[in-house]
Amino acid sequence: MLNRDRIYLSSPHMSGLEQRYISEAFETNWIAPLGRNVDCFEKELAEYVGSKGAVALSSGTAAIHLALLLLDVGKDDIVFCSSLTFVASANPILYQGAIPVFIDSAPDTWNMSPEALENALKDYAAKGLKPKAVIVVNLYGQSADYKRLKDICDEYEVPIIEDAAESLGASCGTQKSGTLGKFGTFSFNGNKIITTSGGGMLVSDDMDLLSKARFYATQAKDPARHYQHSQVGYNYRLSNVLAGIGRAQLQVLDDRISRKREIYNFYCEALSEIEGISFMPDAVYGKSTRWLTAMMLDPDKIKVSAGDIVDYLEQYNIESRPVWKPLHMQPLFKGVEYYKHSDNDVSRELFEGGICLPSDTKMSQEDQMLVIGKIKDRLI
Ligand SMILES: *Cc1c(COP(=O)(O)O)cnc(C)c1O
C-alpha cells in the first residue's frame, strides 16, 4: 500500500508544452530576468484576466509588497487584511513597517466578511483614522464578494489589493479574479493551480503604477548611463526561463480548473451524506476554481477532529492539511487588532473544523476513491 506514490494536496502538473518555451530561451541565450517569454507571459496573463497590464515577478509575496509600496504604505500606516489566509498575505505589511488589522471571514463565502470590514472602517473613522489599503484574499479558488466589499471601501475611499494567489481563473460576476481591486496579485508557487516553480504577477489597469512596479522590481535604477539610485529598490523580476514555463501552463489553466471542480464535486457526492460533514459553500456571485477542496466537520455531530483525519490520512501517504490557521491566532501577530464577523469568530471555527483534501489534478479517480474510503473508515 505504502509503495504507491504519495497523493498530494496540489502539486506541479506540467502540460508538456513547457520545454518548447524553455528551449527558446536557451537557444537565444536569454537566460536572464526579462526577455521575450517575460513580455509574452505578462501580455497573455493580462489578456486572460482582462486587466490592462501585468508585471511578472519572482513571487506572489513580491507582488503584494510592490502593491503596498505603490499605494504609499509606509511606517505606522494601517492596512486591513483578511485573517483566514497564508502568512504571505500579511508579511509585506510588516516589511513596510505598517500595522496590520485583521478582518474575519463570512460563513457563506469563507472570505472577508463585509460586516466585519464595515465595523472596522467605522471604528477607525470614529478615531479619525483610515487604512491606506485593504488586502482582500480569495480563499481556495473562490473570489470574495467584491460587490459588497467594494461598495464599503469606496464609501471610505480605501483602495483594495486583491490577493488572488489562490484564485487565478475564478470569476466574480462577469469579471475575472484579480481585476476587482486597484491591484491584483497572483502566485505561481509549486502548489498553485499553475506554476513556474516560483513566481508571481502584479496586475492593474493603472499602467503608470505598473511601470513604477517594474522600476522598483529592478533595483530602482534612475535613467542614467551610469548606475544611479535615488530610492530603495528590489530584485523582484521573474526569470525568462520560468516565464516560459508560465506561458505553457497558462494554456492548460482552463483544463486544470475543470479537473479541480470535478474533484470537488466527487468529494461532495461521496461524503455529503455523512451527518456533520459539509464543504466550502459555492458563492452565488461567481465561479470558484476549487483550487483546494475544503471540508468542514461539525464538532457537535462528529467527535473526530480535523487533526485526527490529517494524521490518519498521513499513515496512508496521503497529504491533507487543516484550513489556514488565521493570522490573528499566529504568534507572529500577537496583540494585533481583529474584527470578528459577529459574536462568532468565524475564521477560528473554520480553522478548528476545516480540512483541505487532496485536490491534485494528477490524482486518478482510483486515488480519490482511496482517500474517500480512508476518510469514511476514520469517521464511521
Ligand atoms: C501562495 C500564496 C501567497 C504567496 O505566494 P508566493 O508566490 O509563494 O510568494 C500569497 N497569498 C496567498 C493567499 C497564497 O496562497
The ligand as a Tripos MOL2 file, in Angstrom:
@<TRIPOS>MOLECULE
LIG
   15    15     1     0     0
SMALL
NO_CHARGES

@<TRIPOS>ATOM
      1 C1          0.7140   31.2440   -2.0760 C.3       1 LIG1
      2 C2          0.1110   32.4380   -1.5220 C.ar      1 LIG1
      3 C3          0.8020   33.6610   -1.4820 C.ar      1 LIG1
      4 C4          2.2760   33.8010   -1.7460 C.3       1 LIG1
      5 O1          2.7250   33.4930   -2.9800 O.3       1 LIG1
      6 P1          4.2860   33.1430   -3.2060 P.3       1 LIG1
      7 O2          4.3900   33.1090   -4.6810 O.co2     1 LIG1
      8 O3          4.5390   31.8170   -2.5520 O.co2     1 LIG1
      9 O4          5.0970   34.2310   -2.5920 O.co2     1 LIG1
     10 C5          0.1260   34.7880   -1.0390 C.ar      1 LIG1
     11 N1         -1.1380   34.7290   -0.6270 N.ar      1 LIG1
     12 C6         -1.8310   33.5840   -0.6340 C.ar      1 LIG1
     13 C7         -3.2500   33.6080   -0.1910 C.3       1 LIG1
     14 C8         -1.2340   32.3920   -1.0480 C.ar      1 LIG1
     15 O5         -1.9210   31.2500   -1.0160 O.3       1 LIG1
@<TRIPOS>BOND
     1     1     2 1
     2     2     3 ar
     3     2    14 ar
     4     3     4 1
     5     3    10 ar
     6     4     5 1
     7     5     6 1
     8     6     7 2
     9     6     8 1
    10     6     9 1
    11    10    11 ar
    12    11    12 ar
    13    12    13 1
    14    12    14 ar
    15    14    15 1
@<TRIPOS>SUBSTRUCTURE
     1 LIG1         1 GROUP 0 **** ****
